[in-house]
Amino acid sequence: MISFDNTPRADGRRDKAALTTHYAFPTPKELEDLFVNNRDLQRVAAYLNRFNPIRTMRMDGMEIRHSSILAWLLDPRETHGLSDRFLRGFLCEAMRGQSALGSPTALEIAQADLRDAEVRREWQQIDIFVLLPRLNWAFVIENKFHSSQHEGQLAKYAERVKSIFEAASPQHHGLEP
């Protein structure tokens, strides 16, 4: 929470423009209000437990089908009507806390126009490849469903992408349930 601090300074004067940041953990009462008999939370849970077409079609264990659906959602040009919002949210979440890796950071992604992204499936043996040539960004998404990554798999993909797109700075992330 950011608030104005009107406490006296060392010289006794008050600085009304000073901003301070206060971090507080939720109280037991606040946690209880959130999780116990919360109608909004119950509505979200009911929504999440609704009909699941992937499970109904018995595709819930098929990694390639999951990748196809995910690639469709990530592609701003597809028919889902989400534009680049899903792609932005996905990449921001993947890059959150990863600023030490360099650009792009989650904040840079949050501020970028990603509508011209190219989303490729099974390109160069990469499950999902996202290319943003105008921004000079490339992302490798390796979808793992009930399997583990092969040793050096993401590094190999990153090298392959670098050799093809010398100017791009690939970011690689595994996708695990």
N, C-alpha and C positions, 0 to 999 in steps of 0.2 A: 504494500500500500504506500502510495506517495502522499505526503501531507505537508502543509505549511507548518514550519516550526517557528513559534513565537516565543521561544525561551530566551532569556537574557544571554548576551554574549559575555565574554570575559570582562569587557569594559562596562558592563551593566546596561548597555543599550539593547533594544530589541530589533532584530532584522526580520521584518515581515515577509521579505521575499525569499528567505532561505528555505530550501526544500530539503526534507529528510526522507529517507526510506526506512520503513519499519517492516520487519518480517516477523510474523507471529504464526506459530503452529495452531491449527484449529483446536478449540477446546473440546473436551469430551461431549459437551452439549451440542456443539456445532456438528461434530461427527455423527452423533446420534440423530440429529435432525436431518442430516443428509441421507443416512443409510437405513434408518428404521421408519417404516410406514411412510415412506416418501412416495407420493402418488406419481410424481414425474419420473422417478427412477423406476417404478413398477411399470409405467407405460413404455419406457425404453426397453426394459427386459422383455415385456410381452412382444414388442415389435421385433426384437432380435430373435425371439424363439418362434417366429412365424414360419410360414411356408418357405422352404429353401429349394429352389428349382434345381440347383446343382446336386443336392442330395437326392432329390426325387428322380433325377435322370441317372442316378448312380455314377456320377462323375466326381464325387467328393474326394476320391483317392487318386485322381488322374492329374498329375503335375502339368502335363501339356495343356489340358483344358483350363486349369487355373491360370496358367501363363497367358493363354489366349484371351481369357476374360480380363485379366489384369492389363494386358497390352491394350485392349479395347478401351478400358476406362482411362488409361494414361494418355491416350491419343486425343489431343484437343480437337482434331478434325473429324472425329467419329460422330455417330448419330445420337449419342447419349445426352447431348445438350448441356454438358458440364463445361464446355470450352476447356481452358487450361486449369480449372480449379482443382480437379482431382490430382493431376500431375504435380501441381505446385504443393498441395498438401502432402502428397506422398514423398516428394523429394525433400521438402522442408523437414519432415519427420525423420527421414533417413539421415539427413545432414545435421540434425540438432546435436549440439555438443561436439561436433567434429571440426570446429574452426581451425584446429591445429593442422588439419590436412591441407589447409589453404583454400583458395577460391575454387568453386563457389561455396559460400557459407549458407546456412539456412536463412539468414537475414537477406543475403543477396538474392537467393531464390524467391523468397517471399515478395520481393520488390520487382522481380523481373516479369516481363511479358513472355510467356512460354507458348503462345498460340501457334508459333511456327515450328514446334518440335516435330521431329521425325521419329516415330516409334516403329522399330523393326522387331519382328519375331524370328527366332532361330536364325539370326544372321551371324555368320562366322562361328557357329556353334554356341552363340550366346543366347540365353533364353529370351531376354528382352534388352534391346539396345535403344537408348534415347539419345538423340543427337540434336543439339541446339547450335547450328553452325554460326548464326549471327552473334551469339554470346560466346562462342568458342568453348562450349561445354559438351561433354559426352558422359553418359552414365551407363554402366553395365549392371544389369539386374539378373542375378542367378537365382532362380526359384528352386528351393529345396523343399520337397514334401516327402517326409518319411525317408530321407536320405541325407547323407552328409557331403560336404564339399570335398572334392579330390585335392590332394596336396598341390598347392601352387596354382590351382585352377583360376582364381580371380587375377592373380599376378600375370598368368599367361594371357588371359583375355585383355588385361590392361595393356600389355606389351603389343598385342595384336592391333588393338585400337590405335595406340600411339603410332605404330608403323604405317597404318592406313591414313590416319588423320593427324599428321605431325603437329598441326597448330592446336589441336584440341587437347584439353587437359582432362583425361578420363577419371571419373570417380567410380569406384566399384564397390558394390555392396551385395552381400548375400541376403536372400529373402527366405526366412525360415518362419514356420508357423509358431 
